[in-house]
Amino acid sequence: HFYTPYPGSPAWEKYRDQILAHNPKKMFHYATPAFSLAEVSSAELVRLRSNFYRRYIFRPGFALNHLRRHAAFYWHNPDILWSLLGIRKVL
């Protein structure tokens, strides 16, 4: 997820000019930020996040340990497993 200041928060006041220069309603989406408040572009943030997921979460040891620990949950909720396997936006 990406850092998102919400209306009324101190961060919102701090970045008010930058936020209002864009459409603030578009910034509240977790998968792809409409704009970045950082020195790094939104596209670069998405690339960095994807890189993290590929390098950390999809390590064989992590994936096998997760499936071993949560196999019963996925067995009883196969739709959730298929949803997770279908995530492409984040990767």
Residue pairs with C-beta under 8 A, 6 or more apart in sequence:
1 30
2 30
2 33
2 36
2 45
2 49
3 37
3 38
4 27
4 28
4 33
5 11
5 12
5 14
5 15
5 19
5 37
6 12
7 24
12 19
15 37
18 35
18 37
19 27
19 37
22 34
22 35
23 34
26 34
26 35
27 33
27 34
27 35
31 89
31 90
32 42
32 46
32 89
33 42
33 45
33 46
34 42
35 42
36 42
36 45
38 45
40 48
49 90
50 90
50 91
53 90
53 91
54 91
56 62
57 63
67 74
73 80
74 80
74 81
